[in-house]
Amino acid sequence: GLFFTGNSWICAKSKKKSDHIADAFMYRGFVIFKRIFFTGFCTNCIIILFVQHCLEYALYKLYVRFVTLYIIIKYVIIIAGRFIVEIALKNICKTYQKGKNITKVLDNFTARFDGSTLYAIQGRSGCGKTTLLNIIGGLCGIDSGEYFVDGKRMEPNNMRAMLDFRRNQVGIIVQDFALLQDRSVFANVELPLKHTEGLRRTEREQMVMEGLKKLGMEGKARSLPTELSGGEKQRVAIARAMIQTPKLLLADEPTGSLDAYNAEAVFQILKQIAQAGTLVLMVTHDRGLAERCDKLLIWNKREQKM
């Protein structure tokens, strides 16, 4: 009918045009559906990715805070472990016997010493000041009583245990310097490190030179003690005592044999050491220096006062 009847042809042509219109509408609908679908899908993906990113960021921030807190706690523990918080002596009794004569030096002595503090200990001769330092430093035992370091009970009569404590945590300064006269300044300061395992020679040399530099004695490293003044000898003794950064520094008359200028210089060094975190116990007869310490302990055999 397409070729014989014009109307039929027209109808056929109209039908074909209708098919095109229908197809166009169907295609347009598909495009619209596709856009709606993919737009929604992409939107959902964006939302999912955004939520995922937020969660990852929150977890990352939580992780960073946790790691930071861990590092802070770790280093606080390490730093706190370097310093003694408290030394406690309870009812300490100590006597010396020479022949039939018995001398009671400490009779139920009780005291507490806090870290990062410079203490001056004063009293008449023979009242037990040096004996007290010797007990705290593990150089002599006791007859009775209790001795605690940071709450841990020590064994003053166990010389082996006290030797380890003294080597690792205690520095000692005495009035006459106790330097080896035939050894150089460097060798004297290095001496405590000889007992430290795992230290190489280069590490020891670095530690010694740093210790001497802090006290302004690096230029005298190769000198002998006989070539030094009294103040310089005491600086070397302090460098030796502090070479391993001890928790506790015992100073028995550190300024007793020095002139006023050098005594003041040594006193200032001890103050700086205490401020840096070390507990410093200083026996001294110098009232002027004692009154400038953080705390003053005065006692004799009958009375004690902090």
C-alpha positions as CSV (number, residue, x, y, z in Angstrom):
1,G,0.0,0.0,0.0
2,L,3.0,2.3,0.4
3,F,3.5,2.7,-3.4
4,F,-0.1,2.5,-4.7
5,T,-1.9,4.6,-2.2
6,G,-0.7,8.0,-1.2
7,N,-2.6,8.0,2.0
8,S,-1.2,4.6,2.9
9,W,2.2,6.0,2.1
10,I,1.5,8.9,4.2
11,C,0.3,6.7,7.0
12,A,3.4,4.6,6.7
13,K,5.6,7.6,6.7
14,S,3.6,9.0,9.7
15,K,4.1,5.7,11.5
16,K,7.8,5.8,10.9
17,K,7.9,9.3,12.2
18,S,6.0,8.2,15.3
19,D,8.5,5.4,15.8
20,H,11.2,8.0,15.8
21,I,9.4,10.1,18.3
22,A,8.8,7.2,20.5
23,D,12.4,6.1,20.2
24,A,13.5,9.7,21.0
25,F,11.3,9.8,24.0
26,M,12.6,6.4,25.2
27,Y,16.2,7.4,24.6
28,R,15.6,10.7,26.4
29,G,14.0,8.9,29.3
30,F,16.9,6.5,29.4
31,V,19.4,9.4,29.5
32,I,17.4,11.1,32.2
33,F,17.2,7.8,34.2
34,K,20.9,7.2,33.7
35,R,21.8,10.7,34.9
36,I,19.5,10.4,37.9
37,F,20.9,6.9,38.7
38,F,24.5,7.8,38.2
39,T,24.2,11.1,39.9
40,G,22.6,9.4,42.9
41,F,25.2,6.7,42.8
42,C,28.1,9.2,42.6
43,T,26.5,11.2,45.4
44,N,26.3,8.1,47.5
45,C,29.9,7.4,46.7
46,I,30.9,10.9,47.6
47,I,29.0,10.6,50.9
48,I,30.6,7.2,51.6
49,L,34.0,8.5,50.7
50,F,33.5,11.6,52.8
51,V,32.4,9.5,55.8
52,Q,35.3,7.1,55.3
53,H,37.7,10.0,55.1
54,C,36.2,11.5,58.3
55,L,36.5,8.2,60.1
56,E,40.1,7.7,58.9
57,Y,41.0,11.2,60.0
58,A,39.4,10.7,63.4
59,L,41.2,7.4,63.8
60,Y,44.5,9.1,62.6
61,K,44.0,11.9,65.1
62,L,43.3,9.3,67.9
63,Y,46.4,7.4,66.9
64,V,48.5,10.5,66.9
65,R,47.2,11.5,70.4
66,F,47.8,7.9,71.6
67,V,51.4,7.8,70.3
68,T,52.1,11.3,71.7
69,L,50.7,10.4,75.1
70,Y,52.7,7.2,75.0
71,I,55.9,9.1,74.2
72,I,55.3,11.6,76.9
73,I,54.6,9.0,79.6
74,K,57.6,7.0,78.4
75,Y,59.9,10.0,78.8
76,V,58.4,11.1,82.0
77,I,59.1,7.6,83.4
78,I,62.6,7.7,82.0
79,I,63.3,11.2,83.4
80,A,61.7,10.4,86.7
81,G,63.8,7.3,87.0
82,R,66.9,9.3,86.7
83,F,66.3,11.1,90.0
84,I,65.7,10.1,93.5
85,V,62.3,11.3,94.8
86,E,62.9,10.5,98.4
87,I,65.4,9.0,100.8
88,A,64.0,7.9,104.2
89,L,65.9,6.9,107.3
90,K,64.0,5.4,110.2
91,N,65.4,4.8,113.7
92,I,69.0,4.3,112.4
93,C,71.4,3.2,115.1
94,K,75.2,3.0,114.5
95,T,78.0,2.3,117.0
96,Y,81.7,2.0,116.7
97,Q,83.7,-0.2,119.0
98,K,87.4,0.2,119.7
99,G,88.6,-2.2,122.3
100,K,86.3,-2.1,125.2
101,N,85.1,1.4,124.3
102,I,81.7,1.6,122.4
103,T,80.8,4.9,120.8
104,K,77.1,5.4,119.8
105,V,77.2,7.8,116.8
106,L,73.6,7.6,115.6
107,D,70.8,6.8,118.1
108,N,67.4,6.2,116.5
109,F,68.1,8.8,113.9
110,T,65.2,9.6,111.6
111,A,65.1,11.9,108.6
112,R,63.7,12.3,105.1
113,F,65.4,13.9,102.1
114,D,63.6,14.9,98.9
115,G,65.1,14.9,95.4
116,S,66.1,18.0,93.5
117,T,67.1,19.7,96.8
118,L,70.4,20.9,98.2
119,Y,70.6,20.0,101.9
120,A,73.2,21.4,104.3
121,I,74.0,19.2,107.3
122,Q,75.6,20.8,110.3
123,G,76.5,19.8,113.8
124,R,79.4,19.6,116.2
125,S,82.3,17.4,115.5
126,G,81.7,13.7,116.3
127,C,77.9,13.9,116.1
128,G,77.7,11.6,113.1
129,K,77.6,13.8,110.0
130,T,80.1,11.9,108.0
131,T,78.8,8.6,109.3
132,L,75.4,9.6,108.0
133,L,76.7,10.2,104.5
134,N,78.6,6.9,104.6
135,I,75.4,5.0,105.5
136,I,73.4,6.7,102.8
137,G,76.2,6.1,100.3
138,G,76.5,2.4,101.2
139,L,80.1,2.8,102.6
140,C,79.2,1.4,106.0
141,G,76.5,-0.7,107.6
142,I,74.1,0.0,110.5
143,D,73.3,-1.7,113.8
144,S,69.5,-1.3,113.4
145,G,66.9,0.8,111.6
146,E,65.5,1.1,108.1
147,Y,66.8,2.8,105.0
148,F,64.5,3.4,102.0
149,V,65.2,4.9,98.5
150,D,62.0,5.8,96.7
151,G,60.1,3.4,98.9
152,K,62.4,0.5,98.2
153,R,64.0,-0.9,101.3
154,M,67.8,-1.0,101.1
155,E,70.2,-3.4,102.7
156,P,72.9,-1.3,104.3
157,N,74.8,-4.3,105.6
158,N,74.8,-6.1,102.2
159,M,78.0,-4.5,100.9
160,R,77.6,-6.2,97.4
161,A,74.2,-4.7,96.9
162,M,75.3,-1.3,98.2
163,L,78.3,-1.3,95.9
164,D,76.0,-1.6,92.9
165,F,73.8,1.2,94.3
166,R,76.8,3.4,94.9
167,R,78.3,2.8,91.4
168,N,75.1,3.4,89.5
169,Q,73.3,6.1,91.5
170,V,75.7,7.9,93.9
171,G,78.4,10.5,93.4
172,I,80.8,11.3,96.3
173,I,82.9,14.5,96.9
174,V,85.3,14.7,99.8
175,Q,87.3,17.6,101.4
176,D,90.7,16.5,100.2
177,F,89.6,15.8,96.6
178,A,90.8,12.1,96.6
179,L,92.5,12.5,93.2
180,L,95.1,10.1,91.9
181,Q,98.2,12.3,91.8
182,D,100.0,10.3,89.1
183,R,97.0,10.3,86.7
184,S,95.8,13.2,84.5
185,V,92.7,15.1,85.1
186,F,91.1,13.2,82.2
187,A,92.1,9.8,83.7
188,N,90.7,10.8,87.2
189,V,87.3,11.8,85.8
190,E,87.2,8.7,83.6
191,L,87.8,6.4,86.5
192,P,84.1,5.6,87.4
193,L,83.4,4.8,83.7
194,K,85.9,1.9,83.9
195,H,83.3,-0.1,85.7
196,T,80.5,0.6,83.2
197,E,79.9,-2.2,80.8
198,G,79.1,-1.5,77.1
199,L,80.8,1.8,76.9
200,R,83.3,2.2,74.0
201,R,86.5,4.3,74.4
202,T,85.2,7.0,72.2
203,E,82.0,7.2,74.2
204,R,84.0,7.5,77.5
205,E,86.2,10.2,76.0
206,Q,83.1,12.2,74.9
207,M,81.5,11.9,78.3
208,V,84.6,13.0,80.2
209,M,85.2,16.0,78.0
210,E,81.6,17.1,78.3
211,G,81.8,16.7,82.0
212,L,84.9,18.8,82.2
213,K,83.5,21.4,79.8
214,K,80.5,22.0,82.1
215,L,82.9,22.9,84.9
216,G,85.2,24.9,82.7
217,M,88.1,22.4,83.0
218,E,88.3,21.1,79.5
219,G,91.6,23.0,79.0
220,K,93.2,21.1,81.9
221,A,92.3,17.6,80.7
222,R,95.9,16.5,80.3
223,S,97.2,18.2,83.4
224,L,98.2,16.4,86.6
225,P,96.4,17.2,89.9
226,T,99.7,18.7,91.3
227,E,99.5,21.4,88.6
228,L,96.0,22.5,89.7
229,S,94.8,25.0,92.4
230,G,92.5,23.8,95.2
231,G,89.4,25.2,93.4
232,E,90.4,23.4,90.2
233,K,91.0,20.1,92.1
234,Q,87.5,20.3,93.6
235,R,86.0,21.0,90.2
236,V,87.7,17.9,88.8
237,A,86.4,15.9,91.8
238,I,82.8,17.2,91.1
239,A,83.2,16.3,87.4
240,R,84.2,12.8,88.5
241,A,81.3,12.5,90.9
242,M,78.8,13.6,88.3
243,I,80.2,11.7,85.3
244,Q,77.4,9.2,85.3
245,T,74.6,11.7,86.3
246,P,74.0,10.2,89.7
247,K,70.6,10.5,91.5
248,L,72.4,11.3,94.7
249,L,75.5,13.5,95.4
250,L,77.2,13.3,98.8
251,A,79.5,16.2,99.5
252,D,81.6,16.0,102.7
253,E,83.0,19.4,103.4
254,P,83.5,20.2,99.7
255,T,84.5,23.8,100.5
256,G,86.5,23.1,103.7
257,S,89.9,23.5,102.2
258,L,89.1,26.3,99.7
259,D,89.3,30.1,99.9
260,A,86.2,32.2,99.9
261,Y,86.1,32.8,96.2
262,N,86.5,29.1,95.2
263,A,84.2,28.0,98.0
264,E,81.4,30.2,96.5
265,A,82.1,28.9,93.0
266,V,81.8,25.3,94.2
267,F,78.7,26.1,96.2
268,Q,77.1,27.6,93.0
269,I,77.9,24.4,91.1
270,L,76.3,22.3,93.8
271,K,73.2,24.5,93.6
272,Q,73.0,24.1,89.8
273,I,73.3,20.3,90.2
274,A,70.4,20.2,92.7
275,Q,68.3,22.4,90.4
276,A,68.9,20.0,87.6
277,G,67.3,17.2,89.6
278,T,69.9,15.6,91.8
279,L,69.6,15.2,95.5
280,V,72.6,16.9,97.1
281,L,73.6,16.3,100.7
282,M,76.4,18.6,101.8
283,V,78.1,18.5,105.2
284,T,79.6,21.9,106.0
285,H,80.8,24.0,108.9
286,D,80.3,27.2,106.8
287,R,77.2,28.7,108.3
288,G,76.9,31.3,105.6
289,L,76.7,28.7,102.8
290,A,74.5,26.4,104.9
291,E,71.8,29.1,105.4
292,R,71.7,29.6,101.6
293,C,70.9,25.9,100.9
294,D,67.4,24.8,100.2
295,K,67.1,23.0,103.5
296,L,69.2,22.9,106.7
297,L,69.6,20.0,109.0
298,I,71.1,20.7,112.4
299,W,71.5,18.1,115.0
300,N,73.6,16.6,117.7
301,K,73.2,13.5,119.8
302,R,70.3,15.0,121.7
303,E,68.2,16.9,119.2
304,Q,67.4,17.0,115.6
305,K,65.8,19.8,113.5
306,M,65.1,20.0,109.8
